Amino acid sequence: MKTKKYLITSFIILTTTMVVLSGLMKSIHLPWSVNGLVKFNLPNAATVLGLMEITFAVLFVFPKTMRIGFILLSCYFAGAMATELSNDGSMLNPAVPLSLIWITAFFRDKYLFIGSSEPNVKIQK
């Protein structure tokens, strides 16, 4: 049981660190981070995109807001993948964090993907 907890914690730390650092680099306009946005004609959106990444990652860390953080991060990186593909870019950049997000979410709450294993509760009239 301890091994599973360490594994989950490691994935949470790895995923969150990756997404927060990516958002931080965009927010403070590091040249090599913003260069990717220039080719998509989005250099002025770097701060907003970076703050969105950081906010969604923070939501993903806390258990009570993990589900909404998961949905928002998935949508964010799916949009990044679509943008990359529509401009003949590499899908790998957004696919790596998205994969880690999904793996971490599965370890934390498998019912996001599988559904509840509890029997249906009958509503009393």
C-alpha positions in Angstrom: 0.0 0.0 0.0 2.9 2.4 0.8 4.4 1.7 -2.6 1.2 2.7 -4.4 1.0 5.9 -2.4 4.6 6.7 -3.2 4.0 6.0 -6.9 0.9 8.2 -7.0 2.7 11.0 -5.1 5.7 10.8 -7.5 3.4 11.0 -10.5 1.6 14.0 -9.0 4.9 15.8 -8.3 6.3 15.0 -11.8 3.2 16.0 -13.7 2.5 19.2 -11.6 6.1 20.3 -11.8 6.2 19.8 -15.6 3.0 21.8 -16.2 3.8 24.6 -13.7 7.3 25.1 -15.1 5.9 25.3 -18.6 3.3 27.8 -17.5 5.9 29.8 -15.6 8.2 30.0 -18.6 5.4 31.3 -20.7 4.3 33.8 -18.0 7.7 35.4 -17.7 8.3 35.3 -21.5 11.4 33.2 -21.7 12.5 33.5 -25.4 12.7 29.9 -26.3 9.3 29.2 -24.7 7.5 32.1 -26.5 9.2 31.3 -29.8 6.8 28.4 -30.3 3.9 30.8 -29.9 5.3 33.3 -32.4 5.0 30.8 -35.2 1.3 30.4 -34.3 0.9 34.2 -34.2 0.1 34.1 -30.4 3.1 35.8 -28.7 0.8 38.2 -26.8 -1.1 35.3 -25.3 1.9 33.8 -23.6 1.1 35.3 -20.2 -2.5 34.3 -20.2 -1.7 30.7 -21.4 1.0 30.4 -18.8 -1.3 31.5 -16.0 -4.0 29.1 -17.3 -1.5 26.2 -17.1 -0.5 27.1 -13.6 -4.1 27.5 -12.4 -5.2 24.2 -13.9 -2.2 22.4 -12.4 -3.0 23.8 -9.0 -6.6 22.6 -9.3 -5.3 19.2 -10.4 -3.1 18.8 -7.2 -5.8 19.1 -4.6 -8.1 16.1 -4.2 -11.4 18.1 -4.0 -10.6 19.9 -7.3 -8.7 17.2 -9.0 -11.5 16.3 -11.4 -12.1 19.8 -12.7 -8.3 20.3 -13.0 -8.1 17.1 -14.9 -10.8 18.2 -17.4 -9.3 21.7 -17.8 -5.7 20.3 -18.3 -7.0 17.7 -20.8 -8.8 20.4 -22.8 -5.8 22.8 -22.7 -3.3 20.2 -23.9 -5.8 18.8 -26.5 -6.1 22.3 -27.9 -2.3 22.6 -27.9 -2.1 19.3 -29.9 -4.7 20.5 -32.3 -2.8 23.8 -32.8 0.4 21.9 -33.4 -1.2 19.5 -35.9 -2.9 22.3 -37.8 0.4 24.1 -38.3 2.5 21.0 -39.1 4.2 21.1 -35.7 5.2 18.2 -33.5 2.4 16.6 -31.6 4.9 15.2 -29.1 5.3 18.4 -27.1 1.7 18.6 -25.7 1.3 14.8 -25.8 3.9 14.0 -23.2 2.3 16.1 -20.4 -1.2 15.0 -21.5 -0.2 11.4 -21.1 1.3 12.0 -17.7 -1.9 13.9 -16.6 -4.1 10.9 -17.7 -1.8 8.3 -16.0 -1.8 10.3 -12.8 -5.5 10.9 -12.9 -6.1 7.1 -13.4 -3.9 6.3 -10.4 -5.6 8.8 -8.2 -9.2 8.2 -9.2 -9.8 5.2 -11.5 -13.6 5.9 -11.5 -13.0 8.9 -13.8 -12.3 6.3 -16.5 -14.1 3.1 -15.4 -17.2 4.3 -13.7 -18.6 3.4 -10.3 -18.4 -0.2 -9.2 -21.1 0.3 -6.6 -24.6 -1.0 -7.4 -27.2 1.5 -8.5 -29.0 3.1 -5.6 -32.8 3.0 -5.9 -34.6 6.2 -5.3 -37.3 6.0 -2.7 -40.6 7.8 -3.3 
